[in-house]
Amino acid sequence: MKGSYLVSTEFNDNAFVINVPKIKFGMNISHEVGKDARSLGLKSVLIVVGPRISNSKQFNKILSPLDNAGIKYNIFDRVKTEPDDESLKKGYEDIKGMKIDGFISVGGGSTIDTAKILNLLYRYPRDIMDYINKPIGKGMIPEGELLPHIAIPTTAGTGSETTNVTIFDVEHIHVKTGISNPFIRPSLAIIDPLNTLTMPPKVTASTGLDVLNHAIESYTSHPYTARPPVVSPDERPVYSGSTPIGDLFGLQAIEWVHTYLRRAYADPLDIEARYYMAMAASIAGMGFGHVGVHIPHAMAYPIAGMIKGWHPEDYDFGYPISPHGISTAIPAAYVFRYLSNFVPEKFADVLSALGYDSDGLEPPEIGDAIFDYYMNLLHTLGIPDNLTDLNFTQSDLDKLVEGTLAQQRLLGLSPKKVDKADIELLFREAMGK
């Protein structure tokens, strides 16, 4: 497979692009945000923060350096966990009259993604559907750079602080999708592992599973040289397919999640585990941020968009929710078992990173071992291992398949070309009962 990166013909693209923000990583570095904001020329910012974090001592430790640096700020704390287009449009209406020269986001992926979209709509106002990825939206690219955005993650999972992608629900079609373009990524990511100590156990589990899925999906995506040639460099997609750099990041992230996720879940104050989970989330974000993800994420979007009666522990928001990491992890177990038959060498590497001896295993054995690993991990973390436990039934199958097939930007990165029959088979298996 490594030789596939050396292919260069008139029939394929032969380049990939990595766009990541400046990253500052370390213990207790959040207090440097005031100086960082001033170095970006910021004087009046909008702070986007989740409601749980906004009432914490943790948040006050971020406000104090801004006060000391003379940075004026307004606070937007109406962030919806797993945001949707309607809440984002309402948020933009609330801030569009403010005088803002930059954004600071403090929270998990939902918060950072909300800040990305508020920044986009504030800087270049349009109907949000104009920016949403094709074929659901028009996939338009903004005219230029957005306002500076400092992202301070308080979870270790989404990698949103490093990516050119933002994800949310489109309410009227009950599908999760997103916006991706070269300008939407934050300008600076301040990654302080101590900010993750307050994550509840199930949030730790879900976000950690998201890291694992990012890493495995990006590592097993088809190579970037499998894309057709582009007419112009400007048309090269944000998600390129697997690359040598993405492979390095992916395998290391898998190894760290294998070693530290259970520890972080079991003991929130395990500083070493929190440190390496934050590092894994960051490098997995840099990996999948240019490589992309494939079938599990494509299946996860309609799962999250169609959830109707499940209220997981530690996500008590008054409305049903399927957290993103859980939405991806349940189908991932079934997808990876299936795909192992087609690219066994890639999944053998994944299995090795998960602590197995994969030498001499046949493709079905590799797939079964990865499936068993996922089942054991989900059980250990107290996460359902099938969609029936999320209150889905066979009557939901057609809409789940339809919603997945709408995610062609992701499905096109699968190491095997998949069709409706493949996706239907995987959903039937994921129902579990």
N, C-alpha and C positions, 0 to 999 in steps of 0.2 A: 504493500500500500504506500510505503514511503516514496517509492519511485514514481507514483502518480503525481507527485508535486513537481516533477521535472518535465512534465508534458508541455510542449509549446508548439502548437500548430495553428493554422488558419481557422480551425474549427472550434477552438476553445479560448477562454480568457486565461491570461497567465500572470495576473497580479491580484493582490489583496491589499486592503488599506486598514490600518489600525488607528482609530481615533479614540484616545482616552484623555481624561482631564489630568491636570496635575494632581498627584496623590500625596497626601501627607498622612503617614501611618505611625501611630505610637501611643503609648499609655499616657493618659491625662493631657492630651494636646488640644482638647476642645477650647481651653482658655486662650489659645492663640488666635481665635477667630476674629477678634477685634483688629489686630495687626494685619491679618490676612485680608479682611474687608477693606481696610485702608489701602493696602498695596494694590487692590483692584480698582481703586478710585471711587469706592462706594461711600455715599454720604447719607442716603435715605433708602432703606431696604424694606422689602416685605419679608417677614419671617413666616414661613409655612410650617406648621407644627400640628401633630395630632393632638386631640383633646386630652388623652391620658398623659402624654409627655408635658403638655402645657402647664399642668398643675404640679409639676415635680420640682424637687430641688435640683435635679439634673439640668432642667431647662434654665433655671435661674443662674447656674454656673456658666451658661452660654450667654445670657443677657448681660451679665456684669462686665465682661470684656468689651462688649459693644458699647455699653455706657461709658466705660473708661476711655474708649477710642473716639468718643464723640459721634458715634454712628446713630442717626435717628432711625426709628423703625416703627412699623405697624405690624400687628400680629394677626395672622389668618389661621384660625384653629378649627375651621369647619371642614376638616379633612374626613372623607368617608373611607373607611377601610374597604379595600377592593372598590375603588371609585368607579363612577359611571359618567357617561357623557352629560347627563342632565345636571348632576351635582357640580361637574366641572364648569359647565356653562353658567350656572348660578354663581359659582365662585368668581368667575371672570367679571360678571356684572357687578359684583360687590367691590371689586378692586380697580376697575377700569378708570375711575376718576382720581385715583391716588397718584401722588408724585413719587415715582419709584425709579431708582437707577440700578437696582439689583435685587437678587433673591437669596435668601438663606433658608434651606430646608433642614428640619430637625425631626427625624423619625425613621420609619421603615420605608419599604418600597412604595406603599400607597402615598405616603407624604411626599417623597422625593418625586414620584411621577406626577402628583398634583402640581407641585412647584414647576416642573418642566412645562406642563401644559399651560398653566397660568402665565408663565414667562412667554411662551409662544404666542398666545392669544393677546397678551398685553402689548407685545412688540409688533406683531403683525396680525391685527384683528381680521378674522375670517370666520365663516361658519366652520365649526369643528370638523364636520364631515369632509371639508375640503382637504384637511390634513391627514385624515385617517387612511391607513394603508389600503391599497387596492386589494381585492375588488369591492370591498365594503364601502370604502370612501374613494376620494379622487387621488390620494397619495401626493398632494402638492408639496413642494419644497419651499420653505420661506425664502424671502429675497436675500437674506444675509444673516449675520450673527445675531444671536439673542442677547439680552442683558446678562451681565455676569451672574453666576449662580454658584453659591457655595453649598455643597451637600454634606450634611453631618448625619450618617446613618446611626440608628440606635438598635438595629437588628443585624443579623449576620445571615443573609440569604439572597436577597434579590439582585444585588450587584448594581442596582439602579444608579448608584453614585458614579459609576464608571461607563455607562452605556449611552448609546444614541437612540434608545428605545424607551417608550412609555406605554403602559398597558392599562386598559380600563374596559368596562362593560358598555355596550351600546344597548340602551334599554329597550328600544322598540323592536329589536330583533333578538334580544336575549342571548347575545353572543359577546364574548370578551375578545377584543382585538387591540389595536394600538396604533401608534404613530412612530415612525422611524425616519430620521433624516440626519445629516451630518452636523446640524447646528443645535440639536436639542440636549446634548449631553451637558452636565455641569462643567463649570470652569475649574473648580477645585473640589476635591473630595477630602474631607478631614475624617479619617477613620481612627477612632479611639475605642479600643476594645472595652474599656471600662463603661462606655455608654450602653453596652449590651447586657450588663449585669441585671438590669431590671426586667428583662424579658421573662414572661411567664413560661412554664414548661412547654405547653402546647404551641406557643409562638416560637419557642426555641426549636421544637421538633419540626414544625412546618417550614420555617425559613431554612433550617439546616437541610431538609429534604430538597428544597429548591436548589441549594448549592449543588447537591449531588446530581440532580437531574440536569442542571445547566452543564455540568462538567462532562457527564456521560453523553448527553446528546450532542454537545459540540465536538467531542472527541470522535464520535461515530458518524458525524455528518459526512455527506459525500465531499470529496476534495474540491477546493476552490477551482481547480483546473477542469472540473466537470461542467462548469458553466459555459454557455456559448459566449463568443466574443462580444464585447460591447462596441457600439458605434462611436461613443464618446466616453472619455474617462468619467464625465459627470454622471453617466448612467450606471456606473458600477454600483451594485446594491450594497447596503450597509452590511447585510449578512452574506458572507462570501462562500461559505462552506469551510471545511476543516483546513487548517494551515499548520505548518510546523510549530509556530509560536502558540497557537491555540492548543495543540497537542501537549506541549510542555505544561501549560497552565492547567489543562484539564486533568491530566494524570496526577499532578501534585495535589490539586484540589480534592480529587476522589480519595487519595490516600489520607489527607488531613481530616476529611469528613468521617471516613471509616474509623480513624483513631480517636476523634474528639467529640463527635456529635452526641453519643450516648453519655459521655461524661458531662457535657454542658447541660444536657437534659436532666440528669440525675442530681447535679449539684450546681445551682446557678452561680455560686461564688467560686467555681473552679476557674481561676484566672488563666491558667495555661490553656485550658480548653476553650475559653472565650477568645483568647488571643488568636489561636490558630483557626478557629471557626471564622473570625472576622477576616483573617488573612485569606482563608479559603474562599470566602464569599467575594472578596475583592479580585483575586486572580481569576476565579471562575467567571466573574463579570467581565474582566478584560478579555477572557477567552471567548465566551459566547457572544460578547458584545460586537465582535467583528466576524466570528465564525457563524453564529446562529444556533438555533435549536430546531428540533423537528417534531416527530409524531406525538410524543407525550404532551408537549406544550400545545400543539394543535388540538388535541383531544381535550385538554384541560380547559380551554376557553369556553366551549359550550357547557361543560360541566359546571363551571363557576357561574356562567350566565343563566343557567336554567335551574340552579338550586332553589328549592322551594320549601323545605321544611327541616333543615338540619342546622342545629345551633351548637357548634363544637365548644368544648371547654376552653376557657380563657379568651373567647371571642364573643363576649356577651354584649352585643350592640343593639339588641332589640329587633334584629332582622336576620333572616337565614343567611348563611355564608359558607362557602367552601373555600378556605384559605388557599392561596395560589400553590404553595408547596405541596399541600395535600391533593389538590386537583391534578397536579402533574405526577405525583408519586404513585397514585393508584394505577393509572394506565401504564406508567413506566414499567412496572413489573411485568406486565403482559407484553408490552411492545418489545422490550429488550429480549425476552425469551424468543419472540418471533423473529426479530432481526438477526439474532445470533446465527441463524442458519445461513445467512447470506453474506455476512462479513465476520466470520468467526475469529479472524486474526485480530480485529479491533476489539471485539468483546473479550477475547482471551487476555488482552492487555488490561482491560477494565477489571476483569476478574483478579488478575495479579495485584492490581492496585488496591483491591478489596481484601487482600490477604490470603488469597487462594493460590495453590499450585495448579496452574492451568496446563502444564506440560502434558501432552499426549491425550488431552480431552477432545472428543469429537464434538462437532457443532451442537448437536442436541444436548449434550452433557454441559457444555458451556452455558447455553441458554437456561437449562434447568437450575444450574448452580446460581446464576444471577437472580433468577426468579425466587429461589429459596432464600437468598440473601435479603432481598427486598421484603419478602413476607416476614422473616424473622425481625428485620429492622422495624417494620411498621408495627408489629406486635409489641416489641420492646418499648416503642414510643407511644403506645396506646392509640394508634391511628387505624381507622378501618382499612381493610385490604380489598374491599370491593365496593362497587357503586350502589348496590342494594342497600347497604348500611347508611348511605347518604340519601335514602328514600327515592332513588331512581327505580323505575320499573321498565319492563320490556316495551311498554307503550311510549316511552321516551326515546326509544332507539332511533327512529327515523330523524328526529330533530337533532339528536346528538351527532349522528353521522353527517347530516346536512351542515351543521355548524362547524364541524371539523373540516369538511371539504371546502368550506369558504376560506380556510387558512392556507391557501396555496403557497404563500410566501414561506411558510414553515415546512409544509409537506414536501415542497420541492427540494429541501435539503436532506431528506431521508436517504440513507444508503441504498434503499430499494424503492423503486417507483411504486407507489401504492395507489389503489383505486377504491371505489366505493365498497367493493366486496371485502378488501383487506380491512378497512376501517370498521365495517359492520362486524366482521369476525372478532376483532379486538374488543369492541364494545360488548359483544355478547359474553366473551370470556371475562371481561372486567366486571360485569354484573355479578358474577361469582356465585349466584344461587338460582 
